[in-house]
Amino acid sequence: AVMRLWCADMWAARVDEGYLFGDLTPESIDTLIAVPMLLESSDPRVRERLLPETYDDPDDEVQWRRHSVPELERLFLSRAQLVRRDLANLKPMAGSEHQGLLVPHAHTNAWLAALNAARVALFVLNDLTAEHMEREGLQKGTRKQQEAILRIHLMAELQSVLLGEQGEDGDDPSDEPV
């Protein structure tokens, strides 16, 4: 079943190989290309959100940072590389000036994590608040914040597809056969 996404004429379909996202606009592609860069950001605000302090005790925190953070950073980098590889396989859509992207089933979890981390990074890099993410929040932001909000929503839409949360035309999939 083909699912229409809220962004322009984009659509998504589950195929044997994974999830196919079709008719991706140049803006959507720019958003996806930014995902690996956001994961690799050295901006302290992004690092602090993606790798927050986890212990009240300073010694425990130092131990955690010494032993766990390097592995988490490698995980972020491997996800960024995988997303980059998948994006290198963008294909022109027949009968359209837009492109299509296949996210293989084996890459779904990495994409979900990468999209989530990229959303967090965009949120902090653009000084967004919870209020910006509410229904009327878009109008409260600057032009740059509005663009970030739309990109965050696009990534959330892709995540919902990868999680199987949407059925055809955005319906709840629970009443659809698999």
C-alpha positions as CSV (number, residue, x, y, z in Angstrom):
1,A,0.0,0.0,0.0
2,V,1.2,3.5,-0.9
3,M,1.1,6.1,1.9
4,R,0.8,9.7,1.1
5,L,3.1,11.9,3.3
6,W,2.1,15.4,4.5
7,C,5.0,16.9,2.5
8,A,4.0,17.8,-1.0
9,D,3.5,14.8,-3.2
10,M,5.9,12.5,-1.4
11,W,4.8,9.0,-0.8
12,A,6.1,5.9,0.9
13,A,5.5,2.2,0.3
14,R,6.7,-1.0,2.0
15,V,8.4,-3.2,-0.5
16,D,10.2,-6.5,-0.2
17,E,13.6,-4.9,0.2
18,G,12.5,-2.2,2.7
19,Y,10.7,1.1,2.6
20,L,10.6,3.1,-0.6
21,F,10.1,6.9,-0.3
22,G,9.1,8.4,-3.6
23,D,8.9,11.8,-5.2
24,L,11.3,13.4,-2.7
25,T,11.6,17.1,-3.3
26,P,15.0,18.8,-3.4
27,E,14.1,20.3,0.0
28,S,13.4,16.8,1.4
29,I,16.7,15.5,0.0
30,D,18.6,18.5,1.5
31,T,17.0,17.6,4.9
32,L,18.1,13.9,4.6
33,I,21.6,14.8,3.4
34,A,21.9,17.0,6.5
35,V,21.1,14.0,8.8
36,P,24.7,12.6,8.9
37,M,26.2,16.0,9.3
38,L,23.9,16.7,12.3
39,L,25.0,13.4,13.9
40,E,28.6,14.4,13.4
41,S,28.2,17.9,14.8
42,S,30.8,19.0,17.2
43,D,28.5,21.9,18.5
44,P,28.5,21.7,22.3
45,R,24.7,22.1,22.4
46,V,24.3,19.0,20.2
47,R,26.9,16.9,22.0
48,E,25.3,17.8,25.3
49,R,21.8,16.7,24.1
50,L,23.0,13.5,22.4
51,L,25.4,12.6,25.2
52,P,23.9,14.2,28.4
53,E,25.3,13.9,31.9
54,T,23.9,10.8,33.4
55,Y,25.3,10.6,36.9
56,D,25.0,13.0,39.9
57,D,28.3,11.6,41.3
58,P,31.2,13.3,39.4
59,D,33.4,10.1,39.6
60,D,30.6,8.0,38.1
61,E,30.1,10.6,35.4
62,V,33.9,10.5,34.5
63,Q,33.8,6.7,34.4
64,W,30.7,6.7,32.2
65,R,32.2,9.3,29.8
66,R,35.5,7.4,29.7
67,H,33.9,4.0,29.0
68,S,30.5,4.6,27.3
69,V,30.7,7.8,25.4
70,P,33.4,6.7,22.9
71,E,31.2,3.7,22.0
72,L,28.1,5.9,21.6
73,E,30.0,8.2,19.4
74,R,31.1,5.3,17.2
75,L,27.5,4.2,17.0
76,F,26.4,7.7,15.9
77,L,29.2,7.7,13.3
78,S,28.3,4.3,12.0
79,R,24.6,5.4,11.6
80,A,25.7,8.5,9.8
81,Q,27.8,6.4,7.4
82,L,25.0,4.0,6.7
83,V,22.5,6.9,6.1
84,R,25.1,8.5,3.8
85,R,25.5,5.2,1.8
86,D,21.7,4.8,1.4
87,L,21.4,8.4,0.2
88,A,24.1,7.8,-2.4
89,N,21.6,5.4,-4.0
90,L,18.9,8.0,-4.5
91,K,17.2,7.3,-7.9
92,P,15.3,9.5,-10.3
93,M,11.6,8.6,-10.3
94,A,10.1,7.6,-13.6
95,G,7.8,10.3,-14.9
96,S,8.9,12.8,-12.2
97,E,11.6,15.3,-11.7
98,H,11.9,14.1,-8.1
99,Q,13.9,11.2,-6.6
100,G,13.2,8.0,-4.7
101,L,15.0,6.5,-1.7
102,L,15.1,2.9,-0.6
103,V,15.7,2.3,3.1
104,P,16.5,-1.5,3.4
105,H,14.8,-3.3,6.2
106,A,18.2,-4.1,7.7
107,H,18.9,-0.3,8.0
108,T,15.6,0.7,9.6
109,N,16.8,0.9,13.2
110,A,19.9,2.9,12.2
111,W,17.7,5.3,10.2
112,L,15.2,5.6,13.1
113,A,18.0,6.5,15.5
114,A,19.7,8.8,13.1
115,L,16.5,10.7,12.3
116,N,15.8,11.1,16.0
117,A,19.2,12.4,16.8
118,A,19.1,14.8,13.8
119,R,15.7,16.1,15.0
120,V,17.2,16.7,18.5
121,A,20.2,18.4,16.9
122,L,18.1,20.7,14.7
123,F,15.9,21.6,17.8
124,V,18.9,22.7,19.9
125,L,20.8,24.4,17.0
126,N,17.8,26.6,16.2
127,D,17.0,27.5,19.8
128,L,13.5,25.9,19.5
129,T,11.2,25.4,22.5
130,A,8.3,23.0,23.1
131,E,6.0,25.9,22.2
132,H,7.5,26.0,18.7
133,M,6.5,22.4,18.2
134,E,2.8,23.0,19.0
135,R,0.2,23.3,16.3
136,E,0.5,27.1,16.1
137,G,4.2,27.2,17.0
138,L,5.4,27.5,13.4
139,Q,4.1,31.1,13.2
140,K,6.0,32.0,16.4
141,G,9.5,31.2,15.0
142,T,11.9,33.2,12.9
143,R,12.3,32.1,9.3
144,K,15.3,29.9,10.2
145,Q,13.3,28.3,13.0
146,Q,10.3,27.7,10.7
147,E,12.6,25.9,8.3
148,A,14.0,23.8,11.1
149,I,10.5,23.0,12.4
150,L,9.4,21.8,8.9
151,R,12.6,19.7,8.6
152,I,11.9,18.2,12.0
153,H,8.3,17.4,11.0
154,L,9.6,15.8,7.8
155,M,12.0,13.5,9.7
156,A,9.2,12.6,12.2
157,E,7.0,11.7,9.2
158,L,9.7,9.4,7.8
159,Q,10.2,7.9,11.3
160,S,6.5,7.1,11.6
161,V,6.6,5.3,8.2
162,L,9.7,3.3,9.3
163,L,7.9,2.4,12.6
164,G,4.9,1.3,10.6
165,E,2.7,3.8,12.4
166,Q,0.9,5.0,9.3
167,G,-1.3,3.1,6.9
168,E,-2.5,4.1,3.5
169,D,-3.3,7.8,3.2
170,G,-2.0,8.3,6.8
171,D,-4.7,6.1,8.4
172,D,-4.0,4.0,11.4
173,P,-2.5,0.7,10.2
174,S,-4.0,-1.4,13.0
175,D,-7.1,-2.1,10.8
176,E,-5.1,-3.0,7.7
177,P,-3.8,-6.4,6.7
178,V,0.0,-6.7,6.8
